[in-house]
Amino acid sequence: MDLAVYAAAHEAEWRRLDDLVKRRRRLSGAEIDELVALYQQTTTHLSVVQSAGQDPILVAALSSRVARARAAVVGASTPGWGMVARFALVSFPAMAYRARWWWLGTAAGSLVVAVIIGWWVARSAQVQAALLPPAQVSKHYYSQYAATSFAAEVWTHNVWVAAESLIFGILLGLPTLWLLLSNASNIGVVGGLMIAHGRGVLFFALILPHGMLELTAVFLAAATGLRLGWTVIDPGPRPRARALAEEGRASITIALGLIVVLLVSGLIEAFVTPSPLATWARILIGVAAEAAFLGYVMVAGRRAQSAGLTADMAEAPEVAPVAG
């Protein structure tokens, strides 16, 4: 590609972007929309020039121009709570929304495995006896102490599964797949045993209030890890080093956001799961927390994506044209 011709074709747009950035505090509504559109276009232009890899001076100039425009669009200099707000309203939901199909596939696959194993355990007395003698089933699942300790064990386990699933994604995602299988198997086995011994209501009363949000966080962490692992195999149109750097930054963003999500699920577990509320009321609280989280990610994430905003402030968008 002839970069000189490309630059000449887009020079007017870049100069217009510079003008809007200089007057950013005095722009009309239409001019603000134009600023955002030109910022998105220039970011794509930067990606095209970087892909060509023939003119470092042009790359540096465009990078500086995009950085100034980004500051004007998102207010990059806003300190303190502004950064927190941007993370909550743009960075985390944008990265989670971008991984939504991996997330959905991870959740569906894990739940199918858990249901199949639970059904198998619940229907087979031989499997139940091999897994846990009847005396131990009674000891573990027929007492109030067992209920609270079981809830704490599930939360602790899922926190570790979330962290390990995300971190080990760099190893082609294979450890992440194993962790997901192990976690789904554990849930299926415990659920099958409790249902087989008449404690199905107790099982769902223990796991659903906090478990819906908790497992959603685990699935998102695993989806991010698998996406990172797939990037090692197939970086797409991006150079492998750049692709890994982008996905690594996305993984860090997801990890930071999930700390808060798991904290919320932990609070629900501590104060709702063992509470004297009716089972339906505790489950309803869990459903509300789950719906609020998914709604937040879908709405804020889609909005950020439509505006061309991501958590990755150091690079151009994930996929951009390579010619044009």
Summary of the structure (lengths in Angstrom):
residues: 324
radius of gyration: 24.5
end to end distance: 8.7
largest distance: 80.6
contacts: 1042
relative contact order: 0.13
helix: 82%
strand: 0%
